[in-house]
Amino acid sequence: MALSASRRNWILPLLLVAVLAGVLAVRAWQPAATRVEPTAQVPAARSNQQQVELAIDTGDGKPRVSSVPWRSGMTVQDALAASEATFAVQGNGGAAFLTELAGIKNEGPGGRNWQFEINNQWSDRSFGIRTLDPGDRVLWKFEASE
């Protein structure tokens, strides 16, 4: 049975949302005892609490750290844009998905992909809507999903 053009246009975005929701659900319900704790620690925030620290770990365990000025309502995506980091994104807002960072593209299912944590806690929402507070530390890691 052939699908109409209007239905075909919705299949891929719906599948992407379903897969992302599944990954987030598994991560949220995974017992704490089996979680892999981050190995790279982001240095403590500078004394000026009106900054946000960004660290990018490409897999070598030595994150590149930079600071950007914080502003009210700033999202993780806004902080990346304010930094010198190069990145690519698909979608926007709650559907924003980072596809490439620092010249390294996601490898997709079964491979390594960009994931982020804030203050040593994995985020439960898209970087396009996750807001930051002054002094927050964002760590992007290129690694296999749990």
C-alpha positions as a Markdown table, in Angstrom:
| # | Residue | x | y | z |
|---|---|---|---|---|
| 1 | Met | 0.0 | 0.0 | 0.0 |
| 2 | Ala | 1.5 | 3.3 | -1.1 |
| 3 | Leu | 1.6 | 6.2 | 1.4 |
| 4 | Ser | 0.4 | 9.6 | 0.4 |
| 5 | Ala | 3.1 | 12.3 | 0.0 |
| 6 | Ser | 1.9 | 14.1 | 3.2 |
| 7 | Arg | 2.3 | 10.9 | 5.3 |
| 8 | Arg | 5.7 | 10.2 | 3.8 |
| 9 | Asn | 6.9 | 13.6 | 4.9 |
| 10 | Trp | 6.2 | 12.8 | 8.6 |
| 11 | Ile | 7.7 | 9.2 | 8.8 |
| 12 | Leu | 11.4 | 10.1 | 9.2 |
| 13 | Pro | 10.9 | 12.9 | 11.8 |
| 14 | Leu | 8.5 | 10.7 | 13.8 |
| 15 | Leu | 11.0 | 7.8 | 13.7 |
| 16 | Leu | 13.8 | 10.1 | 14.8 |
| 17 | Val | 11.7 | 11.5 | 17.7 |
| 18 | Ala | 10.8 | 7.9 | 18.8 |
| 19 | Val | 14.4 | 6.7 | 18.8 |
| 20 | Leu | 15.5 | 9.8 | 20.7 |
| 21 | Ala | 12.7 | 9.3 | 23.3 |
| 22 | Gly | 13.7 | 5.7 | 23.7 |
| 23 | Val | 17.4 | 6.5 | 24.3 |
| 24 | Leu | 16.4 | 9.2 | 26.9 |
| 25 | Ala | 13.9 | 6.8 | 28.6 |
| 26 | Val | 16.6 | 4.1 | 28.9 |
| 27 | Arg | 19.1 | 6.5 | 30.3 |
| 28 | Ala | 16.6 | 8.0 | 32.8 |
| 29 | Trp | 15.5 | 4.5 | 34.1 |
| 30 | Gln | 18.9 | 2.9 | 34.1 |
| 31 | Pro | 19.9 | 2.0 | 37.7 |
| 32 | Ala | 22.6 | 4.3 | 39.1 |
| 33 | Ala | 24.9 | 1.4 | 39.9 |
| 34 | Thr | 25.3 | 0.5 | 36.3 |
| 35 | Arg | 25.9 | 4.0 | 35.0 |
| 36 | Val | 29.3 | 4.8 | 33.7 |
| 37 | Glu | 30.6 | 7.9 | 35.5 |
| 38 | Pro | 32.5 | 10.4 | 33.5 |
| 39 | Thr | 36.3 | 10.0 | 33.5 |
| 40 | Ala | 37.1 | 13.6 | 32.5 |
| 41 | Gln | 36.3 | 16.2 | 35.1 |
| 42 | Val | 35.6 | 19.8 | 34.0 |
| 43 | Pro | 37.7 | 22.3 | 35.9 |
| 44 | Ala | 35.8 | 24.3 | 38.6 |
| 45 | Ala | 34.1 | 27.5 | 37.4 |
| 46 | Arg | 36.1 | 30.7 | 37.6 |
| 47 | Ser | 35.4 | 33.1 | 40.4 |
| 48 | Asn | 33.3 | 35.2 | 38.0 |
| 49 | Gln | 30.0 | 33.3 | 38.3 |
| 50 | Gln | 28.6 | 35.2 | 35.3 |
| 51 | Gln | 30.3 | 32.7 | 33.0 |
| 52 | Val | 29.5 | 29.3 | 31.6 |
| 53 | Glu | 32.3 | 26.8 | 31.0 |
| 54 | Leu | 32.3 | 24.6 | 28.0 |
| 55 | Ala | 34.5 | 21.5 | 27.6 |
| 56 | Ile | 34.8 | 19.4 | 24.5 |
| 57 | Asp | 36.3 | 15.9 | 24.9 |
| 58 | Thr | 36.9 | 14.3 | 21.5 |
| 59 | Gly | 37.8 | 11.0 | 23.2 |
| 60 | Asp | 41.3 | 11.6 | 24.3 |
| 61 | Gly | 40.3 | 12.4 | 27.9 |
| 62 | Lys | 41.7 | 15.9 | 27.6 |
| 63 | Pro | 38.8 | 18.3 | 27.2 |
| 64 | Arg | 39.3 | 21.7 | 25.6 |
| 65 | Val | 37.8 | 24.2 | 28.0 |
| 66 | Ser | 36.6 | 27.7 | 27.3 |
| 67 | Ser | 34.3 | 30.1 | 29.0 |
| 68 | Val | 31.5 | 32.3 | 27.6 |
| 69 | Pro | 29.6 | 35.1 | 29.2 |
| 70 | Trp | 26.3 | 33.8 | 30.7 |
| 71 | Arg | 23.0 | 35.6 | 29.9 |
| 72 | Ser | 19.5 | 34.9 | 31.2 |
| 73 | Gly | 17.7 | 32.2 | 29.2 |
| 74 | Met | 20.9 | 31.0 | 27.6 |
| 75 | Thr | 20.7 | 27.4 | 26.3 |
| 76 | Val | 23.5 | 24.9 | 25.7 |
| 77 | Gln | 23.2 | 25.6 | 22.0 |
| 78 | Asp | 23.5 | 29.4 | 22.7 |
| 79 | Ala | 26.7 | 28.8 | 24.7 |
| 80 | Leu | 28.2 | 26.7 | 21.9 |
| 81 | Ala | 27.3 | 29.4 | 19.4 |
| 82 | Ala | 29.0 | 32.0 | 21.7 |
| 83 | Ser | 32.2 | 29.9 | 21.9 |
| 84 | Glu | 34.7 | 29.4 | 19.2 |
| 85 | Ala | 33.5 | 25.8 | 18.7 |
| 86 | Thr | 32.3 | 24.7 | 15.2 |
| 87 | Phe | 29.2 | 22.6 | 15.2 |
| 88 | Ala | 26.3 | 21.4 | 13.0 |
| 89 | Val | 22.8 | 20.8 | 14.1 |
| 90 | Gln | 19.6 | 19.4 | 12.7 |
| 91 | Gly | 16.2 | 20.7 | 13.8 |
| 92 | Asn | 15.6 | 23.4 | 16.4 |
| 93 | Gly | 14.3 | 24.0 | 19.9 |
| 94 | Gly | 13.3 | 20.7 | 21.6 |
| 95 | Ala | 14.1 | 18.8 | 18.4 |
| 96 | Ala | 17.6 | 20.3 | 18.0 |
| 97 | Phe | 20.1 | 17.5 | 17.5 |
| 98 | Leu | 23.9 | 18.0 | 17.4 |
| 99 | Thr | 25.3 | 16.1 | 14.4 |
| 100 | Glu | 28.9 | 17.4 | 14.4 |
| 101 | Leu | 31.2 | 19.2 | 16.9 |
| 102 | Ala | 34.9 | 20.2 | 16.5 |
| 103 | Gly | 35.0 | 18.7 | 13.0 |
| 104 | Ile | 33.8 | 15.2 | 14.3 |
| 105 | Lys | 30.5 | 13.8 | 13.0 |
| 106 | Asn | 28.2 | 11.5 | 15.0 |
| 107 | Glu | 28.7 | 7.8 | 13.9 |
| 108 | Gly | 25.0 | 6.9 | 14.4 |
| 109 | Pro | 23.5 | 3.8 | 16.1 |
| 110 | Gly | 26.2 | 1.5 | 17.5 |
| 111 | Gly | 28.9 | 4.1 | 17.1 |
| 112 | Arg | 30.2 | 7.0 | 19.0 |
| 113 | Asn | 28.1 | 10.2 | 19.2 |
| 114 | Trp | 28.2 | 13.5 | 20.9 |
| 115 | Gln | 26.6 | 13.6 | 24.3 |
| 116 | Phe | 26.6 | 16.3 | 27.0 |
| 117 | Glu | 26.4 | 16.7 | 30.7 |
| 118 | Ile | 25.9 | 19.7 | 32.9 |
| 119 | Asn | 27.7 | 19.8 | 36.2 |
| 120 | Asn | 28.5 | 16.1 | 35.9 |
| 121 | Gln | 24.8 | 15.1 | 35.3 |
| 122 | Trp | 23.6 | 13.9 | 31.9 |
| 123 | Ser | 21.0 | 16.1 | 30.4 |
| 124 | Asp | 17.4 | 14.9 | 30.0 |
| 125 | Arg | 16.5 | 17.2 | 27.1 |
| 126 | Ser | 17.7 | 18.7 | 23.9 |
| 127 | Phe | 20.7 | 21.1 | 24.0 |
| 128 | Gly | 18.4 | 23.5 | 22.0 |
| 129 | Ile | 16.1 | 24.0 | 25.0 |
| 130 | Arg | 18.3 | 23.1 | 28.1 |
| 131 | Thr | 18.9 | 26.4 | 29.8 |
| 132 | Leu | 22.0 | 27.2 | 31.8 |
| 133 | Asp | 22.7 | 29.0 | 35.1 |
| 134 | Pro | 25.7 | 31.2 | 35.9 |
| 135 | Gly | 28.7 | 29.0 | 36.7 |
| 136 | Asp | 27.3 | 25.9 | 35.0 |
| 137 | Arg | 29.9 | 23.5 | 33.5 |
| 138 | Val | 29.0 | 21.8 | 30.2 |
| 139 | Leu | 31.0 | 18.8 | 29.0 |
| 140 | Trp | 30.5 | 17.4 | 25.5 |
| 141 | Lys | 31.9 | 13.9 | 25.1 |
| 142 | Phe | 32.3 | 11.9 | 21.9 |
| 143 | Glu | 31.6 | 8.3 | 23.0 |
| 144 | Ala | 29.4 | 5.3 | 22.6 |
| 145 | Ser | 26.0 | 5.4 | 24.1 |
| 146 | Glu | 25.4 | 3.3 | 27.2 |
